[in-house]
Amino acid sequence: MEEGTVEVRQRKKPNGTETEERAPEEGNEENKKPKKSPRYVLIPRFAKLFFGSVAAIVSGMMYAMYLSTYHERKFWFSGRPELEREITFQGDSAVYYSFYKELLKAPSFERGVYELTRDNRTLSLKTMNAVQKMTLYPELIASVLYQASGSEEVIEPVYFYIGIVFGLQGIYVTALFVTSWLMSGTWLAGMLTVAWFIINRTDTTRIDYSIPSRENWALPYFACQVAALTGYLKSSTNSSAERFSYLLVSASTYTFMMMWEYSHYLLFVQAVCLFLLDTVALAQTEKVHEVYKIYLFSLFLGYVLQFENASLLVSPLLSLVTVALLAKCLQMNTKKGTLVSRLLKVFYFYLVFTIAVTLNLVVKTFVPHKENEHLMKVLEIKLGLNKTKNFTMNWLLCQESLQTPSQDFFLRLTQSSLLPFYVLVLIICLFSVGQVIWRRISGEPVSETSTLEGGRIGERPEVMYHVLHTISLGSLAMMMEGMKYLWTPYVCMLAAFGVCCPELWMTLFKWMRLKAVHPILLALILSMAVPTIIGFSLWKEFFPRIMAELSELQEFYDPDTVGLMTWIKRQAPIAAVFAGSPQLMAIIKLCTGWMVTNLPVYSDEDLQKRNENIFQIYSKRSAEDIYKILTSYKATYLVIEDSICNEVGPVRGCRVKDLLDIANGHVYCEESDSYGYSKYGRFCQEIKMNYSPYVNYFTRVYWNRSYFVYKINTIISFQS
């Protein structure tokens, strides 16, 4: 018995020589075991990739076709003459499309670009670089494609133009699909993202009534950049996919910056999110700094190709990225896990932001810039840091896009079940990332790769980036309703990712310490069952509404505007210069080609001043004052809109005439009451009376129910 016991103990504790001798034998035994052929692994992956890609492409194409059909039904576009089609472009959209028309009318593309860079036929007494001032790169691309593709004999220019925009919206939806798919691992999340996006179309896009808007050209490229960035930040990405993602991030970032004058502000928000991830060590420092370099390269190219655009030099994005890259060595020394390093992380965060703000202020001191200054003023007023009586600032603040979101907005998101699921996913992700940060502070090891069994969704850098991204955009959307068009699409994406991701359900079950049912099995079941149930409920409730929209033939007809444009084209001399509200001047510029005094563009200080001065036609000023203002811009015709002059707005104090009275000091506020005083009547009303001195300066030449056109007299008669 003793010898047997000794023998057993010896077998339990073999020496090193025996282990080395048995190693080859064990290796041979493992090699003899049957292994799965690589094709059994590749075939399911290829099938998943193939069907997912087809679903993403089909979703984008179907959405583009849906937009085209809806647009045709809404405006009855194919059954209208060219003039009535062009009237459907309102505000700044009319300005952009008018330059597209000019490019197509030019003898050659080069000549057209040359004339736009030295444009003196749009605004009176002003020669400007319209390509830089209006960010006309989308129109340059559209005109090149139209002429190079030989589409002149195949399709009308307006259909080609809006077709490109609708196609970009299809790419937008496809990019959101891919982003949700990359994060969740299933293309079912992409389908749910697209469904929520279309159902909440009122709050996800402005494509319905502002097709040529810069954001409709730019945001699809930003969505592609976010999708590529998601793949780039993933820890499990292989080298080939990572390289492809890097190239796509580079190309889409630069294109996005060229398409929209405000793009660098949105990239600044993105850079802040990446900086926070890097500071708390939730993303690989090398990848974050590579993205910073992409920002710098895009800013440099944008500055050169946008005719030395000074707004890019004073951009907060440039200041933050520059300081972050210079502080790279300091950041690397803070990731050692000691108490000192943790304190240095806090100091690093404070130092980078302090220096970045200081650098931005210094650059603004030495670099002359006037573009986009109104954005900072608007933000200061929205935050309660400043007050103003300036007409332009108050008029912008009264626009719906800069108002706080209404309750209807949140009600719509709740009715489609989007908001509840987004809040649930956001809370789970935030608690999980809080745990990860706490473990890092405590010095506990954190795995580099996240697994389903681990149930730690907060360890994935791409997920945390999107959480910070939606929180940042959501904070802005709570202040300005116009920001909802940037926020809501990514709410759709994040909510769809959450309900379709087994790892997120596993994170929740791990907190609940679920033991009755196997948590992994339940997580896999719920990640399929919950989105399926949501999809069927959305289909049942909203699909009939969408089909009803497409089947309903609406009509957009504005006979008064058509009559005004027809009169201008037939009666007004070629050298005529028109003055009026900026929105109407944009339509006159598009439909007639005549020169105007002002346009609905507020990124330039001179154009802001022009709009404010011309708006004085609706104030309580004398006929002589208005005459001097109009003649200073060489205006020969004045157009007064009855809808502005006799406006009865829902919010008192936001009407144009109210804002002018405040700016001109014609309204005095005491406690809750306001008192008005001016020795002159309101000009737009008094001029209709046809008595002196108004008839001495102005002669009415055309009118209908909505518009009154007056010729500005060059020879003034003071006869009563």
C-alpha positions in Angstrom: 0.0 0.0 0.0 2.7 2.4 0.9 4.6 1.7 -2.4 1.3 2.3 -4.3 0.8 5.6 -2.5 4.2 6.8 -3.3 3.7 5.8 -7.0 0.5 7.8 -7.2 2.1 10.9 -5.6 4.9 10.7 -8.0 2.4 10.7 -10.9 0.7 13.7 -9.5 3.9 15.7 -9.3 6.1 14.8 -12.3 9.4 16.5 -12.7 10.4 18.8 -15.4 12.1 16.2 -17.5 8.9 14.0 -17.6 6.9 17.0 -18.6 9.2 17.8 -21.5 9.1 14.2 -22.6 5.3 14.1 -22.6 4.8 17.4 -24.4 5.4 16.1 -27.9 3.1 13.1 -27.2 0.3 15.4 -26.0 0.9 17.6 -29.0 0.5 14.6 -31.3 -2.7 13.6 -29.5 -4.1 17.1 -30.0 -3.1 17.1 -33.7 -5.0 13.8 -34.0 -8.2 15.4 -32.8 -10.5 16.4 -35.6 -10.6 20.2 -36.3 -13.2 22.2 -38.1 -12.3 23.1 -41.6 -11.7 26.9 -42.2 -14.5 26.9 -44.7 -17.1 26.0 -42.0 -16.0 29.2 -40.2 -15.7 31.4 -43.2 -19.0 30.4 -44.9 -21.3 31.7 -42.0 -19.2 34.8 -41.7 -19.4 35.5 -45.4 -23.1 34.8 -45.5 -23.7 37.2 -42.6 -21.5 39.9 -44.2 -23.2 39.4 -47.6 -26.8 39.6 -46.4 -26.0 42.4 -44.0 -24.4 44.4 -46.8 -27.3 43.8 -49.1 -29.7 44.9 -46.4 -27.7 48.1 -45.7 -27.6 49.0 -49.4 -31.2 48.2 -50.0 -32.2 50.3 -47.0 -30.4 53.3 -48.3 -31.8 52.9 -51.8 -35.4 52.4 -50.5 -35.1 55.5 -48.4 -33.8 57.6 -51.3 -36.7 56.3 -53.4 -39.1 57.1 -50.6 -37.8 60.7 -50.4 -38.1 61.2 -54.1 -41.7 59.8 -54.2 -42.7 61.9 -51.2 -41.2 65.0 -52.7 -43.1 64.5 -56.0 -46.4 63.9 -54.1 -45.9 66.9 -51.9 -45.0 69.5 -54.5 -46.4 67.8 -57.7 -43.0 68.6 -59.2 -43.2 66.9 -62.6 -46.5 68.7 -63.4 -45.2 72.3 -62.8 -43.4 74.8 -64.9 -39.8 75.7 -64.0 -40.8 78.9 -62.2 -43.2 77.2 -59.8 -40.6 74.5 -59.2 -38.0 77.1 -58.2 -40.4 78.8 -55.8 -40.4 75.7 -53.7 -36.8 76.4 -52.7 -37.1 78.8 -49.8 -34.6 81.0 -47.9 -30.9 80.0 -48.2 -31.9 77.0 -50.3 -32.9 79.4 -53.1 -29.5 81.1 -52.9 -27.6 77.8 -53.3 -29.6 76.6 -56.2 -29.3 79.9 -58.0 -25.6 79.5 -58.1 -25.9 76.0 -59.4 -28.0 77.5 -62.3 -25.4 80.1 -63.0 -22.6 77.4 -63.2 -24.7 75.5 -65.8 -25.3 78.6 -67.8 -21.6 79.6 -68.0 -19.7 78.9 -71.3 -17.4 76.5 -69.4 -17.0 75.2 -65.9 -13.7 77.1 -65.4 -15.4 80.3 -66.5 -18.3 79.7 -64.2 -16.0 79.1 -61.2 -14.0 82.2 -62.1 -17.2 84.4 -62.2 -18.4 83.0 -58.8 -15.0 83.8 -57.1 -15.4 87.4 -58.3 -19.2 87.7 -58.2 -20.5 91.3 -58.6 -23.9 90.4 -60.1 -25.6 89.1 -57.0 -25.4 91.9 -54.4 -25.3 95.6 -55.2 -22.1 97.5 -54.5 -20.4 94.3 -53.4 -17.9 92.0 -55.1 -17.4 88.7 -53.2 -16.0 85.2 -53.5 -19.3 83.4 -53.5 -17.7 80.0 -53.4 -16.0 80.8 -50.1 -18.8 83.0 -48.7 -21.6 80.6 -49.4 -19.7 77.3 -49.3 -20.7 76.4 -52.9 -18.5 73.2 -53.2 -21.6 71.0 -53.4 -22.9 73.1 -56.4 -19.4 72.8 -58.0 -19.5 69.0 -57.7 -23.1 68.8 -58.9 -22.5 70.9 -62.0 -19.3 69.0 -62.9 -21.2 65.7 -62.6 -24.1 67.0 -64.6 -21.9 68.2 -67.5 -19.3 65.4 -67.4 -22.0 62.6 -67.3 -23.7 64.0 -70.4 -27.0 64.3 -68.5 -28.2 67.4 -70.4 -30.2 65.4 -72.8 -31.4 62.8 -70.3 -32.6 64.7 -67.2 -33.4 68.2 -66.2 -30.9 70.1 -64.0 -33.3 70.4 -61.1 -34.0 66.6 -61.0 -30.3 65.9 -61.2 -29.6 68.2 -58.3 -32.2 66.9 -56.0 -31.5 63.4 -57.1 -27.9 63.7 -55.8 -29.2 65.1 -52.4 -31.7 62.2 -52.1 -28.9 59.7 -53.0 -26.7 61.2 -50.2 -29.6 60.7 -47.8 -29.6 57.1 -48.8 -25.9 56.9 -47.9 -26.7 58.7 -44.6 -29.1 55.9 -43.7 -26.7 53.2 -44.9 -23.9 54.6 -42.7 -26.2 54.6 -39.6 -27.1 51.0 -40.5 -23.5 50.0 -40.6 -22.6 51.8 -37.4 -25.3 50.0 -35.4 -24.3 46.7 -37.1 -20.6 47.2 -36.2 -21.4 47.9 -32.5 -24.0 45.2 -32.0 -22.7 42.5 -34.2 -26.0 41.9 -36.0 -27.5 43.7 -38.9 -30.9 43.4 -37.2 -29.8 46.5 -35.3 -29.3 48.3 -38.6 -32.8 47.5 -39.8 -34.2 48.8 -36.5 -32.1 52.0 -36.8 -33.4 52.7 -40.3 -37.0 52.0 -39.1 -36.7 54.5 -36.2 -35.0 57.1 -38.5 -37.8 57.0 -41.1 -40.6 57.0 -38.5 -39.1 60.0 -36.7 -38.2 61.8 -40.0 -39.7 65.0 -38.7 -37.0 65.1 -36.1 -34.1 63.4 -37.9 -33.8 65.5 -41.1 -34.8 68.8 -42.7 -34.8 67.3 -46.2 -38.5 67.8 -46.6 -38.4 71.5 -46.9 -34.8 72.5 -47.4 -33.2 70.2 -50.0 -30.1 72.3 -51.0 -29.3 73.1 -47.3 -25.6 72.6 -46.5 -26.3 70.1 -43.7 -28.2 67.8 -46.2 -25.0 67.7 -48.3 -22.6 67.4 -45.3 -24.2 65.1 -42.7 -24.1 61.9 -44.9 -20.3 62.3 -45.0 -20.2 62.8 -41.2 -22.3 59.7 -40.8 -19.7 57.8 -42.9 -16.9 59.2 -40.8 -18.6 58.1 -37.6 -19.1 54.6 -39.0 -15.5 54.4 -40.0 -14.4 55.8 -36.6 -16.5 53.2 -34.8 -14.7 50.4 -36.7 -11.3 52.1 -36.1 -11.8 52.4 -32.3 -12.9 48.7 -31.9 -10.3 46.7 -30.0 -11.1 43.5 -32.0 -10.5 45.1 -35.4 -7.9 43.3 -37.5 -5.1 45.2 -39.2 -6.7 45.3 -42.7 -10.1 46.5 -41.4 -8.3 49.1 -39.2 -6.3 50.4 -42.1 -9.5 50.7 -44.3 -11.3 52.4 -41.4 -8.5 54.9 -41.0 -8.5 55.8 -44.7 -12.3 56.2 -44.7 -12.1 58.4 -41.6 -9.5 60.6 -43.4 -11.5 61.0 -46.6 -14.9 61.5 -45.0 -13.5 64.1 -42.5 -12.0 66.2 -45.2 -15.1 66.0 -47.4 -17.4 66.9 -44.5 -15.3 69.9 -43.7 -15.5 71.2 -47.3 -19.3 70.8 -47.5 -20.4 72.8 -44.5 -19.1 76.0 -43.0 -20.0 74.8 -39.5 -18.5 71.3 -39.8 -15.4 72.1 -37.7 -17.6 72.9 -34.7 -19.2 69.5 -34.9 -15.8 67.9 -35.3 -14.7 69.9 -32.2 -17.5 68.1 -30.2 -16.2 64.8 -31.5 -12.6 65.7 -30.6 -13.7 66.5 -27.0 -15.4 63.1 -26.7 -12.2 61.4 -28.0 -10.1 63.5 -25.6 -12.2 62.4 -22.6 -11.9 58.8 -23.7 -8.1 59.1 -23.9 -7.9 60.9 -20.6 -9.6 58.1 -18.7 -7.8 55.5 -20.7 -10.9 54.0 -22.3 -9.4 54.2 -25.8 -6.0 53.5 -27.3 -3.9 56.7 -27.2 -2.2 55.9 -30.5 -5.6 55.7 -32.3 -6.9 58.9 -30.7 -3.8 60.8 -31.7 -4.0 59.5 -35.3 -7.5 60.9 -35.5 -6.1 64.2 -34.2 -3.7 64.2 -37.0 -6.5 63.7 -39.5 -8.2 66.7 -38.0 -5.1 68.8 -38.5 -4.6 67.6 -42.1 -8.2 68.3 -42.9 -8.0 71.8 -41.4 -4.9 72.5 -43.4 -6.3 71.4 -46.7 -9.6 73.2 -45.9 -7.7 76.4 -45.2 -5.8 76.2 -48.5 -8.7 75.1 -50.8 -11.2 77.4 -49.2 -9.3 80.5 -50.2 -7.5 80.8 -46.9 -10.6 80.6 -44.8 -9.7 82.4 -41.5 -12.6 80.7 -39.6 -10.6 77.5 -39.7 -7.6 79.1 -38.1 -9.6 80.4 -35.1 -11.6 77.2 -34.8 -11.6 75.6 -31.3 -10.9 72.3 -33.0 -7.5 73.5 -34.1 -6.5 74.8 -30.7 -7.6 71.6 -28.8 -6.0 69.2 -31.2 -2.7 71.2 -31.3 -2.4 71.3 -27.6 -3.4 67.7 -27.1 -0.7 66.5 -29.5 1.9 68.7 -27.9 0.9 67.2 -24.5 1.2 63.7 -25.8 4.4 62.9 -23.8 2.8 64.1 -20.6 -0.2 62.0 -21.1 1.9 58.9 -21.7 3.6 59.3 -18.4 0.2 59.5 -16.6 -0.9 56.0 -17.4 1.2 54.1 -14.9 -1.5 53.2 -12.4 0.1 55.0 -9.4 -1.6 57.6 -7.2 0.6 60.3 -8.6 -0.3 59.3 -12.2 -4.0 59.6 -11.3 -3.5 63.1 -10.0 -1.5 63.9 -13.1 -4.5 62.8 -15.3 -6.7 65.4 -13.6 -4.0 68.0 -14.0 -3.4 66.9 -17.6 -7.1 67.4 -18.4 -7.2 70.8 -16.8 -3.9 71.9 -18.4 -4.9 70.9 -22.0 -8.2 72.7 -21.9 -6.8 75.8 -20.2 -4.0 76.1 -22.8 -6.4 75.3 -25.7 -8.7 78.1 -24.6 -5.8 80.5 -24.2 -4.3 79.6 -27.6 -7.7 80.1 -29.2 -8.0 83.6 -27.7 -4.5 84.5 -28.8 -5.1 83.3 -32.3 -8.3 85.3 -32.5 -6.4 88.4 -31.4 -3.8 88.2 -34.3 -6.0 86.6 -37.1 -8.6 88.9 -38.5 -11.9 87.1 -38.7 -15.5 88.1 -38.9 -17.2 84.8 -40.0 -19.4 82.9 -37.6 -19.0 85.4 -34.8 -22.8 85.4 -34.4 -22.7 81.8 -33.2 -20.7 82.7 -30.1 -23.0 85.6 -29.4 -26.1 83.4 -29.7 -24.6 80.8 -27.4 -23.7 83.4 -24.8 -27.3 84.7 -24.9 -28.7 81.2 -24.7 -26.6 80.4 -21.7 -27.7 83.7 -20.0 -24.2 85.2 -20.1 -25.2 88.2 -22.1 -28.2 90.3 -23.2 -28.7 92.3 -26.3 -31.1 94.6 -28.2 -29.4 93.9 -31.5 -32.0 93.1 -34.1 -30.1 90.4 -35.9 -29.2 88.5 -32.7 -32.8 88.7 -31.4 -34.2 87.7 -34.8 -32.0 84.6 -35.0 -32.9 83.7 -31.4 -36.6 83.9 -32.3 -36.1 81.3 -35.1 -37.6 77.9 -34.3 -34.2 76.2 -34.8 -32.8 78.2 -31.8 -35.7 77.7 -29.5 -35.8 75.1 -26.8 -37.4 71.8 -27.9 -41.2 71.6 -27.5 -43.0 68.9 -25.6 -44.3 67.6 -28.9 -40.7 66.6 -29.8 -40.3 64.3 -26.8 -43.8 63.0 -27.2 -43.1 61.9 -30.8 -39.9 60.1 -29.8 -41.8 58.4 -26.9 -44.7 57.3 -29.1 -42.3 55.6 -31.5 -40.7 53.8 -28.4 -37.3 55.4 -29.3 -36.8 57.6 -26.3 -37.6 55.0 -23.6 -35.2 52.4 -25.1 -32.5 55.1 -25.6 -32.7 56.1 -22.0 -32.5 52.5 -20.9 -29.4 51.8 -23.1 -27.8 55.0 -22.0 -28.2 54.3 -18.3 -26.8 50.8 -18.6 -23.8 52.0 -20.6 -23.1 54.9 -18.2 -23.2 52.7 -15.1 -20.9 50.2 -16.8 -18.4 52.8 -17.9 -18.5 54.1 -14.3 -17.5 50.7 -13.1 -14.6 50.5 -15.6 -13.3 53.9 -14.5 -13.5 53.0 -10.9 -11.6 49.8 -11.5 -8.9 51.8 -13.3 -8.7 54.3 -10.4 -8.5 51.4 -7.9 -5.6 49.8 -9.9 -7.6 46.7 -10.8 -6.8 45.1 -14.2 -9.2 45.8 -17.0 -9.3 43.4 -19.9 -8.4 44.9 -23.3 -11.1 42.7 -25.1 -14.7 42.6 -24.0 -16.4 39.2 -24.0 -20.1 38.2 -23.8 -19.5 36.2 -20.6 -17.8 39.2 -18.9 -20.9 41.4 -19.3 -18.9 44.6 -19.3 -20.2 46.8 -22.1 -18.4 49.8 -20.7 -15.0 48.4 -21.6 -15.6 48.8 -25.3 -14.2 52.2 -26.5 -16.5 52.5 -29.5 -19.6 52.2 -27.3 -18.3 54.8 -24.8 -17.5 57.1 -27.7 -21.1 57.0 -28.9 -22.4 57.4 -25.4 -20.4 60.6 -24.9 -21.2 61.7 -28.5 -25.0 61.4 -28.0 -24.8 63.1 -24.5 -22.9 66.0 -26.0 -25.2 66.5 -28.9 -28.2 65.9 -26.7 -27.1 68.7 -24.3 -27.0 71.1 -27.3 -30.3 69.8 -28.6 -31.9 70.7 -25.2 -30.9 74.3 -25.7 -31.5 74.6 -29.5 -34.2 72.6 -31.3 -32.2 72.8 -34.6 -29.5 70.6 -33.0 -32.0 67.7 -32.8 -31.3 67.0 -36.5 -27.7 66.1 -35.4 -28.7 64.3 -32.2 -31.8 62.2 -33.1 -30.2 60.0 -35.8 -27.6 58.8 -33.4 -30.3 58.3 -30.7 -31.9 55.9 -33.2 -28.5 54.2 -33.8 -27.6 53.8 -30.1 -31.0 52.6 -29.0 -31.1 50.0 -31.8 -27.6 48.8 -30.9 -28.5 48.4 -27.3 -31.6 46.3 -27.7 -29.9 44.1 -30.3 -26.6 43.6 -28.4 -26.3 40.4 -26.2 -23.4 42.0 -24.3 -25.6 44.8 -23.1 -28.3 42.4 -21.8 -25.5 40.3 -20.2 -24.2 43.4 -18.4 -27.7 44.0 -17.0 -28.2 40.4 -16.0 -24.8 40.3 -14.3 -25.9 43.2 -12.1 -29.1 41.4 -11.3 -27.2 38.2 -10.5 -29.6 36.2 -12.5 -29.5 32.4 -11.6 -32.8 31.0 -12.5 -32.1 31.0 -16.2 -28.7 30.8 -17.9 -27.9 34.5 -18.5 -26.0 34.0 -21.7 -28.8 32.1 -23.3 -31.4 34.6 -22.1 -29.2 37.5 -23.4 -29.0 35.9 -26.8 -32.8 35.3 -26.9 -33.7 38.8 -25.8 -31.3 40.4 -28.3 -33.3 38.7 -31.0 -36.8 38.8 -29.5 -37.0 42.4 -28.3 -36.0 44.1 -31.6 -38.3 41.7 -33.5 -41.3 42.7 -31.3 -40.4 46.4 -31.6 -40.1 46.0 -35.4 -43.5 44.3 -35.7 -45.2 46.9 -33.5 -43.6 49.8 -35.5 -44.7 48.1 -38.7 -48.3 47.7 -37.6 -48.6 51.3 -36.3 -46.5 53.4 -38.6 -46.3 51.6 -42.0 -49.9 52.5 -42.9 -49.2 56.2 -42.1 -46.1 56.2 -44.3 -48.0 54.6 -47.2 -50.8 57.1 -46.7 -48.2 60.0 -47.0 -47.0 58.5 -50.3 -50.5 58.0 -51.7 -51.7 61.5 -50.8 -51.3 64.0 -53.6 -50.6 67.4 -52.0 -50.4 70.8 -53.8 -48.0 73.7 -53.3 -49.3 76.7 -55.1 -48.4 80.4 -54.5 -50.0 82.5 -57.2 -48.9 85.8 -55.6 -45.3 84.9 -55.7 -45.6 83.6 -59.2 -47.3 86.8 -60.2 -44.5 88.9 -58.7 -41.7 86.9 -60.4 -43.6 87.1 -63.7 -43.9 90.8 -63.5 -40.2 91.3 -62.6 -39.1 89.2 -65.6 -41.4 91.1 -68.0 -41.4 94.7 -66.7 -38.3 95.4 -64.6 -35.2 96.7 -66.4 -32.1 94.5 -66.5 -30.2 97.0 -64.4 -32.9 96.9 -61.6 -31.8 96.3 -58.0 -34.4 94.9 -55.6 -34.7 95.4 -51.9 -36.8 93.6 -49.4 -36.8 90.8 -46.8 -33.8 88.4 -47.3 -36.0 85.4 -47.8 -37.8 87.1 -50.7 -34.6 88.4 -52.2 -33.3 84.9 -52.4 -36.3 83.8 -54.4 -36.0 86.8 -56.7 -32.3 86.1 -57.3 -33.1 82.4 -58.2 -36.3 82.9 -60.3 -35.3 86.1 -62.2 -31.5 86.5 -61.9 -31.9 90.2 -61.0 -29.5 91.9 -58.6 -30.6 92.3 -55.0 -29.4 94.2 -51.9 -29.3 91.4 -49.4 -29.5 87.7 -48.9 -30.5 85.3 -46.0 -26.8 84.7 -45.1 -25.7 85.5 -41.5 -22.2 84.1 -41.4 -20.8 87.5 -42.7 -20.9 90.7 -40.7 -21.5 92.9 -43.8 -24.5 90.8 -44.9 -25.9 90.9 -41.4 -25.7 94.7 -41.4 -27.4 94.8 -44.9 -30.3 92.6 -43.7 -30.8 94.8 -40.6 -30.8 98.0 -42.6 -33.2 96.7 -45.3 -35.5 95.3 -42.6 -36.0 99.0 -41.5 -38.8 99.2 -44.1 -41.0 97.5 -41.4 -39.9 99.9 -38.6 -41.3 103.2 -37.4 -38.9 105.4 -39.4 -39.4 108.4 -41.7 -39.7 108.1 -45.4 -36.5 110.1 -45.8 -34.6 107.7 -43.5 -35.7 104.7 -45.5 -35.0 106.4 -48.8 -31.4 107.2 -47.7 -30.9 103.6 -46.6 -32.2 102.1 -49.9 -30.3 104.5 -52.1 -27.1 103.8 -50.2 -27.3 100.3 -51.6 -28.3 101.6 -55.1 -31.7 99.9 -54.8 -34.2 100.9 -57.5 -37.2 98.8 -56.4 -38.7 98.1 -53.0 -40.8 95.0 -52.3 -43.0 95.1 -49.1 -44.6 91.8 -47.9 -48.0 92.2 -46.3 -47.3 89.0 -44.2 -44.4 90.7 -42.4 -46.0 94.2 -42.2 -49.2 92.9 -40.7 -47.7 89.9 -38.9 -49.7 88.4 -36.1 -47.2 86.1 -34.5 -47.9 83.5 -31.9 -45.1 84.8 -29.7 -45.4 88.6 -29.1 -41.9 90.1 -29.2 -40.6 87.8 -31.9 -42.3 89.5 -34.8 -40.0 91.5 -37.1 -41.7 94.8 -36.3 -41.4 94.1 -32.6 -37.7 93.4 -32.8 -37.1 96.5 -34.9 -39.0 98.6 -32.3 -36.8 97.2 -29.5 -33.6 97.7 -31.5 -34.5 101.3 -32.5 -35.6 102.3 -29.0 -39.3 102.7 -30.0 -40.4 100.3 -27.2 -39.7 100.9 -23.5 -40.3 98.1 -21.1 -41.2 98.8 -17.5 -41.8 95.8 -15.2 -44.2 93.6 -17.2 -45.6 96.4 -19.5 -44.1 97.8 -22.7 -44.8 101.3 -24.1 -44.1 102.4 -27.6 -43.3 105.8 -28.9 -42.3 107.2 -32.3 -43.4 110.4 -34.1 -43.5 108.4 -37.3 -45.9 105.6 -38.2 -44.8 102.2 -39.4 -43.3 102.7 -42.8 -44.7 99.6 -44.5 -48.2 100.7 -43.5 -47.9 104.4 -44.1 -46.5 104.0 -47.7 -49.7 102.3 -48.8 -51.7 105.4 -48.0 -50.2 107.2 -51.0 -49.7 110.6 -49.3 -46.8 113.0 -49.0 -43.9 112.6 -48.2 -44.1 108.9 -49.1 -45.3 109.5 -52.7 -42.4 111.9 -53.2 -39.8 109.2 -52.7 -41.6 106.1 -53.9 -44.1 105.2 -56.7 -46.2 102.1 -56.6 -45.8 100.1 -59.8 -47.2 96.6 -58.9 -49.3 95.0 -56.2 -51.3 91.9 -55.3 -52.7 90.4 -52.2 -49.2 89.6 -50.7 -46.7 92.0 -52.3 -46.4 95.8 -53.0 -43.6 96.9 -55.3 -42.5 100.5 -55.3 -40.1 102.2 -57.7 -37.5 104.3 -55.8 -37.6 107.8 -57.4 -34.4 109.2 -58.6 -35.8 112.7 -58.9 -37.7 113.7 -55.8 -40.8 115.9 -56.0 -41.9 117.6 -52.7 -45.2 118.7 -54.0 -48.0 117.9 -51.5 
